[in-house]
Amino acid sequence: MTSISEKSFGARLVNAESLSIHLKAFGNYIPPSEALSIENFDQFLNNIRNHNANVAKIRANYSMMVEKRLQLFRKNPDSLEKILSPIGSTVRAQCGKDAKVTYEVEDLITRLRGKHKVKSMLEHEDNTKQSISQSERSYGSMTQHFSDLIVMLTAMGANYAPSNEMVKLSALNTKLTAIRAANISVITAYGSLKMATDTRQSQYLDLLERTKRIKEAVKSQFGVKSNEYALVMQ
């Protein structure tokens, strides 16, 4: 299937609107079928305008969900990325830097830090599915490592008793719940965006076919050297 880039949507719609204006100005355009009538063509263009607005709305929601997740993972003062250091310091202070549990905690922290540079997932329909999939795997891995870290800290019992409110177990569990919810929100929002953009892609491919057929109809009715045909081919 032919792909239509994001940049060309507006130009294609404007060209189609110009075609409709010319057809009305002719006054005697005879469509070869009801589907290619001026009335049906205008209704189709109106449907596209409405769907364009819907795509913009869905994209804005997706962007907002992505930003909320980024806040949780690395932008907030108490983001996952920023609490890793105080967690490690707490464990080293209470158990010693050579303790087995310290090594295990630091290993998970290292894995979390190694995964933090993931894509924002603010993708458009002409980007690859692979980049979306890789982004979600990265966020999923970070979430799982964080969950494993909480389990390990919980198992320490009284040996994990931080004074920093941000890294107490209750705060960490609350953050994990928020992160999981954010992951679900982004995936759900992306699914809605993907469906909407796929529909728009199909609409514009349909528009391309309709405009070609209308131009052929004008060519057939008025002639290849007519002013009417010259106008619609501009």
N, C-alpha and C positions, 0 to 999 in steps of 0.2 A: 504494500500500500504506500502511495506517495505521502511523504511527510510534509506538513506545513509548519514553518517556523513561527515562533511567537511574534517576530517582527513583522511578518507579512499579513497577520490577521486584519489589522486596521486598514492597510492599503487595499486589500481584497474587498473589504466591506464598502469602502468609499467608491471603488470602481463599480461595484454592483449597484450602489445607490445612483451613481451617474448613469448607468445603463437604464435603470428604471425611469429616471427623469427624461432621457432621450425618447424612450418608448412612448411615454405620455405625450411628448411634444409632437411626435409623428401624427398622432390623431387617428391613424387608420392601420395601426399594427394589428395583424391577424395571427394569433398564436396557433401553432400546429397542433397543440393539445391544451387541455384545460390546465394542466400542471405548469405550462409555460405562459399562462396569461399574466397580464400586468398585476391583477389583483392577487393571484396566488404567489407571484414573485415578491410582491411587497409584504405579504403576510410572512413569507419565509424569511425575508430580511428582518422583519420585526422580531421573529422568533430568535434569530441569531443575536440581535442586539440584547434581548432579554437574557439569553444564555451567557453572553459576554459579561453582563453585569453580575450574573450568578457566579461565574468562574472567579471574577475579581473578589467577590464576597467570600467565597470558599477559600481562595488563596490567602486572603487577609487573616482568616481564622487559623489556617495552617501556620502562617508566619507567627502568629501570636502563640500558638502551642509550642512551636519550635523555640521561641524566645523564652517562654516559661521554663522549658526543660534546660536550656542553656544557663538560666539563672541558677537552677538547682545544682547543676553539675560544675559550673566554674565561675559564674559572675557574681553571685551573692556573697556578702561577707562571710557567711557560714556555709558556702557551697561545699560540695563533696571534695573538690580539689583542694580547698583551703583548710579543711579540717584534718587532712591526712597528717600533716606535720605535728599538730598537738596530740593526735592519737599516738603516733610513734613515740613522741617525747614522754607521754604519760606511762607507756608500757616500759620504756627503758628506765625511767626514774623509779618505777615500782618493782621491776623484776631484774633489772640489770641488763647491760647491753649484750652479755654473752648467754643469757638464758635462752632455752629452746623456743619458748613462746615468743620471745622478742624477735628471733630470726623468722618465725612463722608469720608474725604480724608484719614485719618489715618486707617480707616477700610479697604479701598481698598488697601492701602499699605501693611497692615497686610496680606490680602488675597494673594497679589502678592508674598510676602516673604514666605508665607506658601507653595507656589507651585513651588518654584524655584529649588528644588532638584528633577528634573525629569531625566529620563534616556536619554542618548545621542541618542538613537535609532540606534546606530551602531550595528545592529543585523545581525545574519547570518540565513541561511535558516533552521537550526536546533533549533532555539529559538522559543518561543511561540508567536503566533499572539497576545495573550492577552497583553504581555509586550509592543508590538508596539502600540496597541490600547490605553493602559493606558498612554503611553508617549505622544501620540498625543492629548489626552484629556487634559493632564496637560498643554502642550504648548498652546492649544486652549483656556483653561481657563485663562492662564496668559495674552494672547493677548486680550481677551475680557475685563478682568479687567483693563488692561492698556488703552483700548479704553474708557471704562467708566470713568476712572480717567481723561483723557483728556477732555471729555465732561464736567465733573464737574469743572475742572479748567477753562475751557472756559466760563462757566456760571458765574464764579466769576467776569468776566469783569476786571475792573481796580483794583480790590482787589488782582488780581494775576499778579504781575509785577516783576518777579525775575530779579536780576542783573546777575545771572549765565547764560551764553549763553546756556549751555547744557540743562537747564530745561525750557527755554522759549517755548511758545506754538508752534512756528514754528519748533523748533528742535524736540519737542515731536511728532508732526504730521509727520515729516519726518521719525523719528524712527519707528513709528507705521506702516507707509507704507513699510519700509524696513523689518520689522518683519513679516508682512503679506506675503510679497513676499518670504521671507525665508521659512516660513511654507509651502507655495505652492511648492517651489523648493524641499524641503525634501520629501514631500509626493509624488511628481512626480518621484523623483529619487528612492525612495523606491519601487514604483510601477514597474519601469523598472527592478530593481534588483530582485524583487519577481518573475517576469515573466521569467527572465533569469535563475534564480536558479531553478525554477520549471522545466524549459526545460532541464536543466542539470541533474536534479534528474531523469527525465524520460529517458534521454540518458543513464545514468549509470545503470538503471534498465534493459534497453534493452541490454546493454553491458553484464550484468550478465547473462541474458538469452542466448545470442549468444555464450558466452564462454562455458556455460554448454553444449549446443548442439554440439559445435565443439568438445569438449572433448569426448562426447558420440560417435561422428562420428569417431574419432581416435580410440576409444576403439573398435568400431564395425569393423573398417577396419583392424587394426593391432593386435588386441587381448589385453586382459586385462593384460597379462604378458609381453607385448612387451616393448622394450626400448622407442618406440615412445609414448606410453601411459604413461609410467613412467615420461617422460620429461614434458608432458603437465599437469601432475597432481602435479608437484612440486610447 
